[in-house]
Amino acid sequence: MSRRERIYLSVEEMPKYWYNVLADLPFQLDPPLNPQTREVLKPEELGAIFPQPLVEQEVTTERFIKIPKKVFDEYAVFRPSPLIRASNLEEYLETPAKIYYKYEGVSPTGSHKTNTSIPQAYYNMISGTKTLVTETGAGQWGTALSYAGLKFGLNIEVYMVKTSFEQKPMRKLIINFFGGKVSPSPSLNTEFGKKMLDIDRENPGSLGIAISEALEEVFKKDNAKYALGSVLNHVLLHQTIIGLEIKKQFEKINIKPDVIIGCHGGGSNLGGTILPFIPEKLSGEKIEFLACEPKSCPTLTEGEYRYDNGDTAGLTPLMMMYTLGKEFIPPKIHAGGLRYHGSAPIIAKLKHENMLNAIALDQEETFEAARIFSKLEGIIPAPESSHAIAGAIREAIKAKENKEEKVIVFTLSGHGLLDLTAYA
Ligand SMILES: *Cc1c(COP(=O)(O)O)cnc(C)c1O
């Protein structure tokens, strides 16, 4: 029998519910705090920037949340996504391990981010929002949100980190193609942006600054809300569609994964991939979770575990997380989407409780992993996703050394066809 395997699900088999890990975690998350008073944030306070249904999803402990019909139908445009065995990579590494990857690059904008942009746009639409404002680093989130805004009739305004804006003109074109507006950040549209530019004309921007600008814009406009592409509980909730599908796909071939890997920027594709396996882990099954991040932005491996803001200006709630400090401006490296100073509180807590391992990989190793993977498996990965590939390769080599027939699965969060200039 061929080692080649592609495991598909039909649209009918796509999960009808998202999985909420807050129902099962054996510990409490430290609550978000109001940035001015440092008091525990009330859900109503989140209502200023997010629509009610998303505020509820941020705090609910209900285990399964039904995917609304309209969201399900939009998911069905590109989901379920395939689970593919990287058999050429296995042969190349001469490993006894089986390596599978869940391919999220099949989405309309080429990454997993549409898994949450679609429900976020939907819940804003039913709540009367007219304009959604956001920030984007490498541009993936901006494109995903502008696509979703188009589907549900919302105006989308995007603040894009200036270095990426200049390096990735295609992303801007896609945002415009789907009808979204995009400005390089820091910009002259906001007081905070002007202040940053006064201090330094050449400020390259950061996600923290772009979030500050987006929030300022939300407070200025009527019927405007904010959207975040990672970090928050509701974002990870929507992304669980990834892990839930992986589970069903492995059930089909009667296999259980031993190691589950994702790259880590803010924690959404990693969370979406591993969280549905938390119940198994808690019941004593031997499953390892591995987060892969860049050495140049080593949030989980070198950050401090403490309360910090999500943005540079200090407008967002304080969240308990691993952080490199909200003023952190990462060096210009290719891993655009993995340059956030903080982490998702859920992911941070799992790491803190030793339920999740994290490693930091340098640019050479991830780049080499991307090169090998494209040649062997035929997909040019997003630079972010290459960190997960590099992590999987390390695990496969470990399995070879220990002569273990491990099952390794990683999420390939996106393709890199719009990142070729970064690779060059
Ligand atoms: C945004 C992005 C990431 C990083 O964000 P997470 O929230 O950590 O998932 C990773 N891969 C791709 C392709 C992205 O677009």
Ligand as a Chemical Component Dictionary entry (heavy atoms), coordinates in Angstrom:
data_LIG
# 
_chem_comp.id                   LIG 
_chem_comp.type                 NON-POLYMER 
_chem_comp.pdbx_formal_charge   0 
_chem_comp.three_letter_code    LIG 
# 
loop_
_chem_comp_atom.comp_id 
_chem_comp_atom.atom_id 
_chem_comp_atom.alt_atom_id 
_chem_comp_atom.type_symbol 
_chem_comp_atom.charge 
_chem_comp_atom.model_Cartn_x 
_chem_comp_atom.model_Cartn_y 
_chem_comp_atom.model_Cartn_z 
_chem_comp_atom.pdbx_ordinal 
LIG C1 C1 C 0 -1.205 35.019 11.644 1  
LIG C2 C2 C 0 -0.566 33.801 11.284 2  
LIG C3 C3 C 0 0.132  33.015 12.236 3  
LIG C4 C4 C 0 0.337  33.427 13.649 4  
LIG O1 O1 O 0 -0.830 33.683 14.405 5  
LIG P1 P1 P 0 -1.373 32.665 15.487 6  
LIG O2 O2 O 0 -2.472 33.441 16.149 7  
LIG O3 O3 O 0 -0.268 32.350 16.429 8  
LIG O4 O4 O 0 -1.884 31.486 14.782 9  
LIG C5 C5 C 0 0.667  31.827 11.814 10 
LIG N1 N1 N 0 0.577  31.400 10.538 11 
LIG C6 C6 C 0 -0.075 32.129 9.595  12 
LIG C7 C7 C 0 -0.132 31.610 8.203  13 
LIG C8 C8 C 0 -0.661 33.341 9.940  14 
LIG O5 O5 O 0 -1.309 34.044 9.017  15 
# 
loop_
_chem_comp_bond.comp_id 
_chem_comp_bond.atom_id_1 
_chem_comp_bond.atom_id_2 
_chem_comp_bond.value_order 
_chem_comp_bond.pdbx_ordinal 
LIG C1 C2 SING 1  
LIG C2 C3 SING 2  
LIG C2 C8 DOUB 3  
LIG C3 C4 SING 4  
LIG C3 C5 DOUB 5  
LIG C4 O1 SING 6  
LIG O1 P1 SING 7  
LIG P1 O2 DOUB 8  
LIG P1 O3 SING 9  
LIG P1 O4 SING 10 
LIG C5 N1 SING 11 
LIG N1 C6 DOUB 12 
LIG C6 C7 SING 13 
LIG C6 C8 SING 14 
LIG C8 O5 SING 15 
# 
